[in-house]
Amino acid sequence: MPKETFLNLPKEKKEKITNAILKEFSRENFNKASISNIIKEAKIPRGSFYQYFEDKEDAIEYIIDSFIENEQKEFLALLVKSKGDIFKTSLKLFEHLIEKSSEKEKLRLYKNILEESRKNNISIFNKNQRGNNKKEDFIKYINTENFEIKDKEYLKDVVEILMILTRNTTINVISKKVEKEEGQKELLKQFEILKRGVLKK
């Protein structure tokens, strides 16, 4: 997580540094990303970078955490809009992520973020670094009318599975392993398999 020094920076300077990090992570995967390129783009001394972040991994976590927080808000808005249909919401989230990544400058960034989140077993359902845990917010909006089991922990597990399926399918589409239509079809098939285990007969 960024140090207090970074969090207390004026908004304009904080955005400049954040944009420099985003630009570098759009250019290279996280392993190859260079602190030198970040500080050059942000026009700050190397020493200042380490006043703001512990290391490159810390900066990576900051970007992923910000991404998760934004997608949590998007997911919650979609869930409310779909009147609590968790399957429809997950499909809409998939479409949202594909649409966002279709912007040329964001394609590599989204791919890198999603790949890193898969590697570290992170989904938008996770608690983020600032301690905002959206699990309770999510499940209270889920329409459980057709669910066989309505236990809170069970619902959390169902949503976690949906998020993993959605993330992995999104990565496959962004990475051009499958076309969007094929990915969507595969995702719907996976949802149907899951539904047979949670919906009333």
N, C-alpha and C positions, 0 to 999 in steps of 0.2 A: 504494500500500500504506500502511496506517496507520503513523504514526510510533511510535517506541519509547515515547513518552509514553503513547499510547493502549494499546499492548500491555502496558505495565506497570501499568495501572490495576487496582484491586481488581475482582474478578469482578462484583460487584453493580453497580458504577458502569459498567463496560464494557457489561454487558447493558442497562442503562438507556439508554445512548447508542445502542447498536445497535438496540434496539427503537424508539427515536425515529426513527432513519433508516429502518427498515423501515416504520414507520407512514406516514411522508411519501411513501415510494416506493410504498406501497399506494394512496395518495390521488391522486398525480399521476404522470405519466410523468417520466422522468429529466430531460428538458429543462425542464419546468415546476416541478420539485421545488424547494423553498425552504429555504435554510440557516436562515433566520429561524424557520420552523416547526419545524425540527429542534431548534434550541437552546432554543426555547420549551418544546417537549415534554420535552426532556431536562433542562430547568432548569439550563442551564450558560451562562456568558457567551460571547459571540461569539468572544472572544479564545481561549477554551479550545478551541473547535472547531478553530481553526487550529493549536493546539498538538498536536491529535490527527490532523488530516488536512491535506493541502496545500490542497485545495479540494473542491468538491462532487463533481467527477469522481473524486477519490481515494476519497471515501466510497462512490460508486457501485461502483467497482472492488472495494472491500472486500466489499460485499454480494454482488456477482456471484461473487467468488472463494469466499466462504463457501458460496454455493449450489452451485457446481461441486464443491467438496470433499465436500459432503453427498451429491450425486448420484453422485459417483464411488464412494463407499462403497456406496450403494444398488445401483448397476450391478454392482459386483463381487460383492455378495451374491447378486444375481439370477443372475449368470453361473455361480456355483458351484452354486446351487440347480438350475439348468437343465442341469447336467452339461456345461457348455461350449457349449451351443447358442446361438450368437451372435444368430441370428434370433429365437428365442423370447425371449431376454433383452431384445432391443431392443423387442419388442412389449410385454413386461411393464413395461419402463421407460415406454413411452408410457402404459400404463394407470395406472401409479403417478403420473405427473405430472398426468394428467387428474383422478385421484382427489384428489390434494393440492390442486389448483387449484379443486376443487368447493367447498372451504371458503370461504365468502363473503369472509372477511377476507383470504384469500390469492389470490383470483382475479386482482385487478388487479396485485398484486405479481408473481406468476408470469408474467403476460402481459408486464409491463414488463421483467422480467429476461430472458425468452426473446427478446423483441423486440430488446433491447439486445445480447444475445449474437449474434443473427443479424446485426445491423447491423455488429458488430465481428468477425464470423467466428469466434466462440468456441463451442466445444462442450465437453461434459463430458470429452471425450478430451484436451483441451488441458492443458498444464502450467499449474498455477495459480501465483499470485504467491509462494507460500511454497516453491516449488521442488519440489513433490511431483509427479513425473511418473508417471502411472498406466499409461502405455502398456505397459510391460514386464509389469506386474501383470496387465493385461487379457489380453494375447495368450497368456500361458503357461497360462491357464485355458480357452482356446478349444479345442473339440473339432474337430480338422482332419481327422478320419477320411474325410470325404466331399469334402474340398477337393482340387481339382486341383493347386493351387499352395500350398505351405506356407511360403514364404519370409516371414521376419518383417516386412519392410517392406511386403510385399504385404498381409499380414494387418492391419497397422496402417491401411493405406489403406482396406481393406474396412470396418473398424470405424468409421473416420472418416466414411465415406459413410453408414453406417447411423445414426450419431449425427445427422448433418445431416438426413437424411430424417425421423428420429424427432422432432427438435426442430421442424422446419418444419410437420409434420403436427399436432403438439401445439399450436403457435401458432394454426393454422387452426381447431382445435376450440375452444380457449379463447376465441378472438376471435369465435366463433359463425359463422364462415364456412361451416363444415360441422358436421353432427352427429357425435357420437362414433363411431357405427356406420359412417357414411360415411368418416370419417377412418381408422378401423381397416381398412376394406376397401381404401381407397386405399394405405395403408401396406403391407398384405399383398401387394398387386399389385406395388408397387415392390420389395418383397423378392424376389418371384418372378422379376422381371426381373434382379435382381442375382444371384440363385442360378444362373440359367442360364449366368452367366459364371464362376461359381466352383465349382460342383459337378461331379463326375465324370459323364460321359455314361452 
